[in-house]
């Protein structure tokens, strides 16, 4: 039996469900951090992930989800894991800066390499989201690593987001992505450039400073050195904060869009939703059972098919 349940209704239904009580082990351990830095992750999770678990007491998704929906869930989770990894790198870099006065080159390299991964994951997520939640398309035959350039979804999803959701957030993400890739390109494909006083060239000056002799001459010119370089940890922190803020704003904008449009849960199946609800009991430690069941009951009674 099909009953039209919107994303807004799902969010209200699972209002009392939290990552700290119903997430997997990783989500529970990092719930406080996620709630602080990436709160919209939980919003999307309640709308499009949690209702489609195999059951409430399992963290695994139903095996019957269309490819687009499964990809959406996978990349949503991957983005959260990437953010946590970036936070760990920043904490290690901050500690080293405080204790030794400089930031490890390896930590700098790790951060910018991982940031590019995060922006790629964001593209994959948007394409799968567009296919699943907007077009209600299964997306069969698309490899998991090919969603951002998937025919019919990849480029169209970017156009849709800019036109229907937020052009400002899209522009901000593109600009930050380009800056991050400028460093990552030289980290991955170029030589190791030297450092001095824990400073690095600004993105516009990298190619001029790859020869170590040029860098040494550059460091002797105090005015140009200060003007054309940036503190290594400061560059890391700015890039990290930009990604964090953009990621949360991006997810929040999608949640607002789904709520405002009254979007129906994709490929929604009452049997699947009930399998999740059946897992709740009065011993789950949060007293959610009665609230969740009564909310769903009232909704189904009010919207009983004729």
Secondary structure, DSSP 8 states (H G I E B T S, - for coil): -----BHHHHHHHTTT--HHHHS-HHHHHTHHHHHHH-HHHHHHIIIIIGGGBSSTT--SB-TTS-HHHHHHHHHHHHHHHHHHHHHHHHHHHHHHHHHHSS--HHHHHHHHHHHHHHHHHHHHHHHHHIIIIIS----TT--GGGGGG-TTTHHHHHHHIIIII-HHHHHHHHHHHHHHHHHHHHHHHS-----BTTEEE-GGGGGGG-SHHHHHHHHH-HHHHHHHEEEHHHHHHHHHHHHHHHHHHHHHHHHHHHHHTT-B-TT--HHHHHHHHTT--TTSSS-HHHHHHHHHHHHHHHT---
